[in-house]
Amino acid sequence: MQALEGVSQWALFEAERRINQNSLGHAFMPSPSELRGEIDRVMEPLLERERRAAEERRRYACAEGARVIHDEASRARVIKLYHDWRAGPNGPSGTRPPPRPPPQVPDYSQEPVEISDALRRMLKAEDHFGRNEDESSET
């Protein structure tokens, strides 16, 4: 009973299941210390998760407990920082250069098209098969 002190029921059942699946590498009857060792291996990921959560709570506790002062001086400072940010590196926002226009897609519709022999054969075949499909749909 001393080996099982402070053990949850789930951890005990999970350790028993693993022992029955030969996680210890020997016959079934484990000693109390072997049983407790297996329970500790079962609980290790859960305890690690709790430890990390406690560490994060401790790390961010100062950020949550920090007091924010809302007085006129801090308000004026924030407004000045905002206006400076809006002005950007080029001065006040009214003197910024206009945005660049998006790149234009070239218009190739007026360029002459050189018809090669391969293109001529493709157009001829397309014209021939296109007419056959039109004739078959009419009947």
VEXTIMAR-242198 format. One record per atom (N, C-alpha, C): x, y, z. Coordinates in steps of 0.02 Angstrom, whole numbers, padded with zeros to 5 digits, always signed. Each point is the difference from the previous one (the first is absolute). Example, Ala and Ser with C-alpha at 12.3 -4.5 7.8 and 13.67 -1.06 7.14 Angstrom:
+00660-00284+00390-00045+00059+00000+00045+00060+00000-00018+00053-00036+00042+00059+00003-00039+00055+00037
# end
This chain:
+00041-00060+00000-00041+00060+00000+00043+00063+00000+00060-00004+00031+00044+00058+00000+00022+00018-00071+00010-00050-00042+00022+00013-00069-00055+00034-00041-00063-00010+00021-00056+00028-00038-00025+00066+00030+00036+00028+00046-00021+00061+00033+00000+00059-00050-00056+00034-00005-00007+00059-00043-00007-00017-00074-00021-00061-00016-00007-00022-00069-00074+00003-00020-00013+00027-00060-00070+00002-00022-00021-00069-00025-00065-00010-00003-00026-00065-00022+00017-00011-00073-00004+00053-00040+00016-00007-00072+00072-00022-00010+00047+00032+00038+00071-00018-00007+00012-00073+00019-00034-00022+00053+00008-00070+00021-00025-00048-00054-00059+00014-00028-00027-00044-00052+00043+00002-00063+00026+00059-00019+00042+00005-00059+00066-00038+00010+00030+00007+00060+00061-00037+00015-00012-00075-00001-00058-00022+00027-00017-00071+00000-00008-00025-00072-00031+00040-00042-00008-00019-00070+00068-00008-00034+00045+00046+00012+00066-00004-00030+00040-00060+00026-00006-00014+00065+00035-00058+00028-00028-00064-00030-00066-00004-00010-00030-00059-00032+00023-00007-00072+00021+00056-00031+00026-00003-00068+00076-00007+00000+00028-00022+00057+00071-00017+00007+00046+00060-00008-00018+00057+00030+00044+00058-00004+00061-00007+00046-00005-00043+00051+00056-00010+00046+00050-00052-00027-00023-00043-00043+00044-00049-00031+00009-00064+00041-00043-00012+00050+00003-00063+00037-00071-00021+00019-00005-00055+00037-00065-00027+00018-00042+00051+00038-00064-00014+00008-00048+00050+00022+00013+00031+00068+00011-00036+00052+00000+00026+00068+00056+00051+00012-00013+00064-00010+00053+00050+00012+00006+00015+00075+00058+00021+00020+00009+00021+00069-00034+00069+00008-00014+00020+00061-00033+00066+00010+00041+00057-00030+00066-00003+00004+00040+00054-00029-00004+00000-00076-00003-00060-00031-00008-00003-00073-00067+00027-00021-00053-00016+00038-00066+00026-00015+00000+00076+00004+00031+00027+00053+00002+00073+00008+00042+00033-00057+00053-00033-00020+00040+00025-00056-00039+00004-00064-00041-00051-00012-00042+00000-00061-00053+00055+00005-00029+00010+00060-00049+00053+00009+00033+00068-00012+00061+00009+00023+00036+00063-00011+00013+00012-00074+00016-00053-00037+00009+00007-00073-00065+00019-00034-00056-00026+00024-00066+00018-00028-00015+00074+00013+00017+00022+00060-00017+00068+00020+00049+00053-00025+00059-00021-00024+00052+00047-00020-00023+00052-00051-00034-00018-00056-00022+00052-00047-00050+00049+00030-00044-00025+00043-00050+00045+00031+00033+00048+00048+00047-00025+00040+00035+00044+00047+00043+00051-00036+00030-00020-00056+00039+00047-00040-00043+00056-00028-00061-00018-00024-00046+00050-00026-00021+00048+00055-00013-00025+00060-00018+00043+00056+00058+00046+00019+00062-00027-00002+00058+00040+00016+00010+00057-00049-00009-00015-00066+00006+00053-00051-00054+00053+00007-00061-00021+00016-00054+00048+00010+00014+00045+00060+00026-00029+00054+00016+00041+00059+00057+00049-00016+00048-00022-00039+00055+00044-00020-00025+00058-00043-00045-00015-00046-00028+00054-00041-00042+00048+00041-00039-00027+00048-00038+00045+00044+00047+00045+00039+00055-00029+00025+00048+00040+00038+00034+00053-00045+00016-00020-00062+00035+00045-00045-00044+00060-00020-00064-00013-00011-00044+00053-00023-00039+00033+00056+00014-00019+00062-00036+00030+00057+00015+00074+00006+00062+00021-00014+00016+00071+00006-00036+00040-00053-00010-00028-00060-00035+00037-00053-00074+00008+00018-00030-00050+00032-00070+00005+00018-00010+00047+00059+00048+00001+00046-00008+00041+00060+00023+00071-00009+00029+00017-00059+00024+00067-00011-00058+00049-00001+00010+00057+00034-00053+00049+00003+00009+00050-00057-00054+00014-00035+00002+00048-00056-00025+00067+00026+00039+00052-00013-00018+00067+00023-00028+00038-00059-00062+00023+00007-00033+00038-00053-00005+00073+00023+00053+00039-00009-00005+00071+00017+00009+00041-00065-00006+00065+00006+00003+00043-00060+00069-00001-00032+00053-00006+00040+00067-00001-00029+00011-00063-00042-00022-00057+00025+00008-00062-00039-00045+00001-00062-00060+00028+00006-00045+00006-00057+00032+00044-00054+00030+00057+00019+00032+00045-00048+00060-00034-00032+00038-00039+00039+00057-00035-00027-00021-00052-00052-00053-00036+00014-00024-00051-00047-00026+00033-00064-00035+00056+00006-00026+00035-00059+00058+00026-00042+00052+00028+00032+00058+00024-00037+00035-00057-00036+00009-00058+00034+00031-00058-00032-00041-00023-00060-00066+00001+00007-00043-00021-00056+00008+00046-00059+00000+00066+00012+00008+00048-00055+00069-00006-00032+00051-00011+00040+00067-00011-00028+00002-00063-00042-00034-00052+00023-00002-00062-00038-00036+00009-00067-00056+00038+00003-00039+00013-00061+00041+00041-00049+00041+00046+00025+00040+00042-00044+00052-00043-00037+00025-00049+00032+00047-00045-00032+00066+00033-00014+00043-00032-00039+00067+00027-00013-00001+00059-00048-00054+00010-00039-00003+00052-00051-00032+00064+00025-00008+00008+00063-00030+00062+00025-00074-00010+00015-00037+00056+00005-00072-00005+00014-00036-00039-00054-00057-00029+00018-00035-00044-00046-00024+00036-00063-00007+00067+00001-00022+00037-00060+00054+00006-00051+00064-00007+00018+00055+00008-00047+00028-00066-00025-00032-00054+00015+00023-00064-00024-00008-00004-00076+00045-00034-00034-00009-00009-00072-00060-00045-00013-00032+00009-00058-00058-00043-00015+00024-00073-00008-00045-00047+00012+00020-00070-00007+00016-00016-00073+00043-00049-00009+00019-00020-00068-00058-00037-00032-00013+00013-00065-00054-00037-00033+00019-00073-00009-00050-00043-00003+00016-00071-00010+00030-00010-00070+00042-00050-00008+00029-00012-00066-00054-00018-00051+00008+00026-00060-00049-00011-00053+00017-00063-00039-00051-00035-00022+00008-00059-00041+00008+00024-00072+00053-00021-00035+00010+00024-00068-00057-00023-00046-00016+00042-00049-00054-00014-00047+00032-00025-00065-00008-00064-00013+00029-00030-00060-00052-00008-00056-00058+00030+00006-00053-00011-00049+00016+00031-00068+00040+00052-00003+00015+00033-00064+00064-00026-00033+00036-00043+00033+00062-00026-00030-00016-00052-00053+00039+00000-00052-00012-00050-00053+00016-00070+00026-00039-00048-00021+00009-00069+00020+00031-00038-00058+00055-00033+00015+00033-00040-00051-00029-00070+00002-00030-00021-00054-00033-00065-00003+00050-00051-00026+00019-00046+00042+00047-00052-00019-00040-00058-00031+00038-00047-00027-00032-00059-00029-00038-00040+00053+00028-00006+00060-00033-00038+00053-00065+00034+00021+00000+00067+00006-00061+00036+00018-00051-00007-00056+00022+00003-00063-00046-00007-00057-00033-00069+00001+00038-00054+00014-00029-00067+00003-00049-00005+00058+00017+00030+00058-00045-00004+00057-00066+00037-00015+00004+00058-00030-00061+00037-00017-00042-00038-00051+00033-00032-00048-00036-00039-00050-00035-00059+00033+00033-00036+00045-00030-00057+00034-00056+00024+00046+00009+00056+00034-00053+00026+00043-00061+00019-00040+00012+00030-00059-00056+00019-00043-00036-00063-00026+00038-00052-00017-00031-00061-00026-00040-00036+00054+00030-00010+00059-00036-00035+00053-00056+00041+00029+00007+00065+00001-00052+00043+00025-00063-00005-00043+00010-00003-00066-00057-00006-00045-00034-00068+00008+00038-00053+00010-00028-00067+00009-00044-00003+00063+00022+00032+00053-00040+00000+00061-00065+00040-00009+00004+00055-00038-00060+00040-00013-00050-00039-00041+00026-00037-00052-00044-00039-00042-00032-00058+00039+00038-00032+00045-00028-00056+00037-00052+00024+00052+00008+00061+00026-00048+00024+00049-00066+00020-00033+00002+00016-00065-00062+00019-00035-00043-00060-00015+00029-00059-00010-00038-00058-00018-00031-00034+00058
# end
